[in-house]
Amino acid sequence: MGMVRKPKLTEIVAMKQLLDQAAAAGQVLSRDLAEMFENARDFHVYVDNNGVAGLVALHIDLIDLAEVRSLVVRENLRGSGIGRLLVAAALEEAHQLEMARVYTFTRIPAFFRRIGFTDVDRAELPYKAFKDCLKCPLFPGCDETALLKEVRIAS
Ligand SMILES: CC(C)(COP(=O)(O)OP(=O)(O)OC[C@H]1O[C@@H](n2cnc3c(N)ncnc32)[C@H](O)[C@@H]1OP(=O)(O)O)[C@@H](O)C(=O)NCCC(=O)NCCS
C-alpha cells in the first residue's frame, strides 16, 4: 500500500512520465519539465514501493480560486481509490489555504461528480481559468466540462 504526500524534486521526472502517458491518450494537458519544477509545490503524489504511481496539482489562480489539474493514476492501479485520495489531498490543501472554490476542466465529469464537484457554466469562471487554452491541442474546439467545488473555510 502506498501513500499520498508532497513530491520531492527528484520525483518530478517520473511524474512527468506519468503525465505524458495520459497526455498522449488525450486525457490531460502535458506540462513541460521547467513548468513542473516551477510549480513543484502545487503537487501531491501517490507513491508505492515502485515509485510515483499518481499525481495531482492544485494551482492557485486568484485570491479565492484554484484549479485541480494534472490528475493521473498509473493505469494498472486505477479503480482502487487512489484518484479520490489524491483529489482529497489537493482539497485539504485548498482548505488549509482558506481557498473558497476549486474548479477543474475534464473529459471525465462523472469522476468529479462522484467525488463532490458540481457542473458549472464555464462563463461563470474568471478569465484566468482559461490560461492554458491557447496551448491546448483541443483549442478552440474544447469538449471538456467545467466543474466546481466549494471548499469549507477553516475555523
Ligand atoms: C481519473 C483517474 C485519476 C481516476 O483515478 P482512480 O484511482 O481510478 O479513481 P478512484 O478509484 O479513486 O475512483 C473514485 C470514484 O470515481 C469513479 N471513477 C473512476 N474513474 C472514473 C471515470 N473515468 N469515470 C467515471 N467515474 C469514475 C470510481 O468508480 C469511484 O467511484 P466509487 O466511489 O463509487 O467507487 C484515473 O482513471 C486516471 O488516471 N485517468 C487518466 C487520466 C485522467 O483522465 N485524468 C483526469 C483528467 S481531468
PDBQT file of the ligand as one rigid body, heavy atoms in Angstrom, charges set to zero:
ROOT
HETATM    1  C1  LIG A 201      -9.262   9.745 -13.454  1.00  0.00    +0.000 C 
HETATM    2  C2  LIG A 201      -8.343   8.894 -12.592  1.00  0.00    +0.000 C 
HETATM    3  C3  LIG A 201      -7.282   9.783 -11.962  1.00  0.00    +0.000 C 
HETATM    4  C4  LIG A 201      -9.209   8.257 -11.500  1.00  0.00    +0.000 C 
HETATM    5  O1  LIG A 201      -8.351   7.602 -10.588  1.00  0.00    +0.000 OA
HETATM    6  P1  LIG A 201      -8.799   6.221  -9.910  1.00  0.00    +0.000 P 
HETATM    7  O2  LIG A 201      -7.810   5.910  -8.855  1.00  0.00    +0.000 OA
HETATM    8  O3  LIG A 201      -9.035   5.221 -10.963  1.00  0.00    +0.000 OA
HETATM    9  O4  LIG A 201     -10.228   6.653  -9.280  1.00  0.00    +0.000 OA
HETATM   10  P2  LIG A 201     -10.871   6.114  -7.927  1.00  0.00    +0.000 P 
HETATM   11  O5  LIG A 201     -10.655   4.631  -7.868  1.00  0.00    +0.000 OA
HETATM   12  O6  LIG A 201     -10.399   6.930  -6.770  1.00  0.00    +0.000 OA
HETATM   13  O7  LIG A 201     -12.395   6.409  -8.200  1.00  0.00    +0.000 OA
HETATM   14  C5  LIG A 201     -13.217   7.218  -7.357  1.00  0.00    +0.000 C 
HETATM   15  C6  LIG A 201     -14.641   7.087  -7.825  1.00  0.00    +0.000 C 
HETATM   16  O8  LIG A 201     -14.783   7.607  -9.156  1.00  0.00    +0.000 OA
HETATM   17  C7  LIG A 201     -15.226   6.587 -10.043  1.00  0.00    +0.000 C 
HETATM   18  N1  LIG A 201     -14.483   6.710 -11.308  1.00  0.00    +0.000 N 
HETATM   19  C8  LIG A 201     -13.183   6.430 -11.505  1.00  0.00    +0.000 A 
HETATM   20  N2  LIG A 201     -12.826   6.696 -12.783  1.00  0.00    +0.000 NA
HETATM   21  C9  LIG A 201     -13.945   7.128 -13.393  1.00  0.00    +0.000 A 
HETATM   22  C10 LIG A 201     -14.231   7.542 -14.708  1.00  0.00    +0.000 A 
HETATM   23  N3  LIG A 201     -13.297   7.559 -15.674  1.00  0.00    +0.000 N 
HETATM   24  N4  LIG A 201     -15.489   7.933 -14.993  1.00  0.00    +0.000 NA
HETATM   25  C11 LIG A 201     -16.458   7.912 -14.029  1.00  0.00    +0.000 A 
HETATM   26  N5  LIG A 201     -16.234   7.548 -12.758  1.00  0.00    +0.000 NA
HETATM   27  C12 LIG A 201     -15.001   7.152 -12.448  1.00  0.00    +0.000 A 
HETATM   28  C13 LIG A 201     -14.921   5.286  -9.354  1.00  0.00    +0.000 C 
HETATM   29  O9  LIG A 201     -15.792   4.258  -9.764  1.00  0.00    +0.000 OA
HETATM   30  C14 LIG A 201     -15.090   5.641  -7.906  1.00  0.00    +0.000 C 
HETATM   31  O10 LIG A 201     -16.457   5.620  -7.576  1.00  0.00    +0.000 OA
HETATM   32  P3  LIG A 201     -16.982   4.847  -6.246  1.00  0.00    +0.000 P 
HETATM   33  O11 LIG A 201     -16.679   5.797  -5.141  1.00  0.00    +0.000 OA
HETATM   34  O12 LIG A 201     -18.400   4.643  -6.495  1.00  0.00    +0.000 OA
HETATM   35  O13 LIG A 201     -16.208   3.581  -6.139  1.00  0.00    +0.000 OA
HETATM   36  C15 LIG A 201      -7.675   7.750 -13.417  1.00  0.00    +0.000 C 
HETATM   37  O14 LIG A 201      -8.666   6.973 -14.047  1.00  0.00    +0.000 OA
HETATM   38  C16 LIG A 201      -6.716   8.275 -14.478  1.00  0.00    +0.000 C 
HETATM   39  O15 LIG A 201      -5.531   8.453 -14.221  1.00  0.00    +0.000 OA
HETATM   40  N6  LIG A 201      -7.231   8.506 -15.709  1.00  0.00    +0.000 N 
HETATM   41  C17 LIG A 201      -6.409   9.008 -16.791  1.00  0.00    +0.000 C 
HETATM   42  C18 LIG A 201      -6.081  10.481 -16.606  1.00  0.00    +0.000 C 
HETATM   43  C19 LIG A 201      -7.343  11.333 -16.494  1.00  0.00    +0.000 C 
HETATM   44  O16 LIG A 201      -8.336  11.137 -17.204  1.00  0.00    +0.000 OA
HETATM   45  N7  LIG A 201      -7.273  12.317 -15.583  1.00  0.00    +0.000 N 
HETATM   46  C20 LIG A 201      -8.343  13.242 -15.337  1.00  0.00    +0.000 C 
HETATM   47  C21 LIG A 201      -8.083  14.478 -16.088  1.00  0.00    +0.000 C 
HETATM   48  S1  LIG A 201      -9.135  15.767 -15.569  1.00  0.00    +0.000 SA
ENDROOT
TORSDOF 0
